[in-house]
Amino acid sequence: MLLEINKINLPPGQRVLLTDVNWKEFEAILEDLCEHRGARIAYDNGTLEIRKPLTEQETGKVLISNFIEILLEELDLEFCPLGSTTFKNQVMAQGIEPDNCFYIKHEAAVRGKDRLDLTVDPPPDLALEIDVTSCTHTTIYQGLGVPELWQFDKGTLKISLLQEDGTYQEGDRSQIFRNFPLTEVIPQYLNQAKTEGRNKTMKAFRAWVREFLRKL
């Protein structure tokens, strides 16, 4: 199987699906793919997806991550962004690489760690997926216990919150940024960045956050 993985050359926006992949093979594939980290993986009970993001996915990931960081900075919340870190749990037979993720409430628990093990470490508090070409693997995030999942697709931001029964429920507000109407505002600022540029947009977004907090 490793020989086949070495031969895979995915163009942006494409994916390959492998079935009947056991955990040992999954671990070996992850190691084999370490030199090709332009790809993202998702593993769920023997089924492995390898996909290559489009340029617009990468742009959206960076901009939305910047918005999240500005919110956290203005709220004076310590955080740790871990990008497309591979999160996996052998007991659950699941693994995922989000487009980005953030430790916020549990930042201190993972501070300074080079490797994370979700059998003992907490999952990230927020995961972000920019989903242009393939389905988002909601069940994997549920299984790993990620409290909040943001999905941005076709101009729409969807926020899903983990419930006590272990399933997601879509909400109109983030649990981390409770009062902010982010599903409305973030798509607006993403569109603004397309015409006015990144720096001007970030300054405008920060000013909006500060004004919003002032009015609370």
C-alpha positions in Angstrom: 0.0 0.0 0.0 2.9 2.4 0.8 4.1 2.0 -2.8 0.7 3.1 -4.1 0.6 6.0 -1.7 4.0 7.2 -3.0 2.6 7.2 -6.5 -0.4 9.3 -5.7 -0.2 12.7 -7.2 -3.3 14.6 -6.4 -4.1 17.8 -8.2 -5.7 20.6 -6.1 -9.4 20.0 -5.4 -9.2 16.2 -5.8 -9.3 13.3 -3.4 -8.7 9.6 -3.2 -10.6 7.2 -1.0 -9.0 4.0 0.4 -11.1 1.3 2.1 -10.2 -1.5 4.5 -7.2 0.4 5.9 -6.3 -0.9 9.4 -4.8 1.3 12.1 -1.3 0.1 11.5 -1.5 0.8 7.8 -3.1 4.2 8.6 -0.1 5.1 10.9 2.3 4.0 8.2 0.5 6.1 5.5 0.7 9.1 7.8 4.4 8.7 8.1 4.8 8.2 4.4 2.7 11.3 3.7 4.8 13.5 6.0 6.8 14.7 3.0 3.7 15.7 1.2 1.8 17.8 3.7 -0.1 19.7 1.1 -2.6 16.8 1.5 -5.2 16.4 4.2 -6.4 13.1 5.7 -9.5 11.8 7.3 -9.8 8.3 8.8 -12.9 6.7 10.1 -13.1 3.0 11.0 -11.0 1.7 8.1 -11.9 4.3 5.4 -9.2 6.8 4.6 -9.6 9.9 2.5 -6.6 11.9 1.2 -7.5 15.2 -0.4 -5.6 18.2 -1.8 -7.1 21.6 -1.0 -7.7 24.2 -3.6 -6.0 27.6 -3.5 -9.3 29.3 -2.4 -9.5 26.9 0.5 -6.1 27.9 1.7 -6.9 31.6 1.3 -10.2 31.2 3.2 -8.4 29.2 5.9 -5.8 31.9 6.5 -8.3 34.8 6.6 -10.9 33.1 8.9 -8.0 32.0 11.2 -6.9 35.6 11.3 -10.4 36.7 12.3 -10.4 34.1 15.1 -7.1 35.3 16.3 -8.2 38.9 16.4 -11.3 37.9 18.4 -9.2 36.0 20.9 -6.7 38.8 21.2 -9.3 41.4 21.8 -11.0 39.2 24.4 -7.6 38.6 26.0 -8.0 34.8 25.7 -4.8 32.8 25.6 -4.8 30.4 22.7 -2.7 28.0 20.7 -3.3 27.5 17.0 -2.1 24.2 15.7 -3.0 24.4 12.0 -3.5 21.0 10.2 -2.2 18.9 13.1 -3.2 15.2 12.8 -5.6 14.3 15.6 -6.3 10.6 16.1 -7.6 8.2 18.6 -6.9 4.5 18.1 -9.7 3.5 20.5 -12.2 5.4 18.4 -10.4 4.3 15.1 -10.6 7.8 13.9 -8.3 10.5 12.7 -8.6 14.0 11.1 -6.6 16.9 9.9 -8.6 20.1 10.1 -7.7 23.1 8.0 -6.9 24.8 11.3 -7.7 24.3 15.0 -7.3 26.2 18.2 -6.8 25.3 21.8 -8.4 28.0 24.0 -10.0 26.7 27.1 -7.5 23.9 27.2 -4.5 25.8 25.9 -2.6 25.4 29.2 -3.1 21.6 29.0 -1.2 21.3 25.7 1.3 24.2 26.1 4.8 23.2 25.2 3.8 19.7 24.0 5.4 18.5 20.7 3.0 15.6 20.3 -0.6 15.1 21.3 -2.4 11.9 22.2 -6.2 12.3 22.3 -6.5 9.2 24.5 -5.0 11.4 27.3 -4.9 15.0 25.9 -8.0 17.1 25.3 -9.2 17.7 21.7 -8.9 21.2 20.3 -11.6 23.6 21.5 -12.4 24.8 17.9 -11.8 23.2 14.6 -12.1 24.9 11.2 -12.8 23.3 7.8 -12.9 25.1 4.6 -15.0 22.7 2.5 -15.1 23.4 -1.2 -14.7 20.0 -2.8 -15.5 17.2 -0.3 -17.9 16.5 2.5 -16.8 17.5 6.0 -16.3 14.6 8.3 -18.6 15.7 11.1 -18.8 12.2 12.7 -15.0 12.1 13.2 -15.0 15.5 15.0 -17.9 14.2 17.1 -16.1 11.0 17.9 -12.9 12.9 18.9 -15.0 15.2 21.1 -14.2 18.6 19.5 -16.6 21.0 21.2 -17.0 23.5 18.3 -16.7 23.0 14.6 -16.7 25.8 12.0 -17.4 24.9 8.4 -17.1 27.5 5.7 -18.6 26.5 2.3 -19.8 28.5 -0.7 -19.9 31.8 1.2 -21.7 30.4 4.3 -20.2 29.9 7.8 -21.8 27.1 9.8 -21.1 26.8 13.5 -21.8 23.4 15.1 -21.7 22.9 18.9 -21.2 19.5 20.5 -24.1 18.5 22.7 -24.2 16.3 25.8 -25.4 13.3 23.7 -22.2 13.6 21.7 -23.8 15.0 18.5 -23.5 18.4 16.9 -26.2 20.9 16.7 -25.9 24.0 14.5 -26.2 27.3 16.3 -26.3 30.9 15.3 -23.7 31.8 17.9 -20.3 30.4 18.9 -19.9 29.2 22.5 -16.5 30.8 22.6 -17.6 34.1 21.2 -21.1 34.0 22.5 -22.4 37.5 21.7 -20.8 38.0 18.2 -23.0 37.5 15.1 -20.1 35.8 13.3 -22.1 33.7 10.8 -23.3 37.0 9.4 -20.2 39.1 9.8 -17.3 36.9 8.8 -18.6 36.2 5.3 -19.0 39.9 4.8 -15.3 40.6 5.8 -14.1 37.7 3.6 -15.8 39.4 0.6 -14.3 42.7 1.7 -10.8 41.2 1.6 -11.3 40.2 -2.1 -11.7 43.9 -3.1 -9.8 45.9 -0.4 -7.0 43.5 0.5 -6.0 41.6 3.6 -4.5 44.3 5.8 -7.2 46.9 5.4 -9.9 44.2 6.1 -8.2 43.0 9.2 -7.9 46.5 10.6 -11.6 47.0 9.8 -12.5 43.7 11.5 -10.5 44.5 14.6 -12.2 47.9 14.8 -15.6 46.2 14.5 -14.7 43.8 17.3 -13.6 46.6 19.6 -16.7 48.6 18.9 -18.9 45.6 19.5 -17.3 44.9 22.8 -17.6 48.6 23.8 -21.4 48.4 23.3 -21.8 45.2 25.4 
